[in-house]
Amino acid sequence: MPPLECSPSVNRAAASVESKMATMQHKIFCVREFIKTEPATAVQRVFRLRFNIQTPTGKSICRSNHQFEQMGCLYKGKSSG
């Protein structure tokens, strides 16, 4: 019996949900790879091979790296309100 497949719209919805929920493990991985390889596209390539999920955007990889360089951590600061 062939495996069940989701419709394309369900697959896209699952992929978009996964891309919005970057775990701390994913962020740390991206920062470490960015320090080693520099271009965000290279980080995306390695990320896709390692985790087999949709990659973070180049902008979010650079933002995480910048946050780590400036603050020394990847946790969000307190939000107002």
Secondary structure, 3 states (H helix, E strand, C coil): CCCCCCCHHHHHHHHHHHHHCCCHHHHHHHHHHHHHHCCHHHHHHHHHHHHCCCCCCHHHHHHHHHHHHHHCCCCCCCCCC
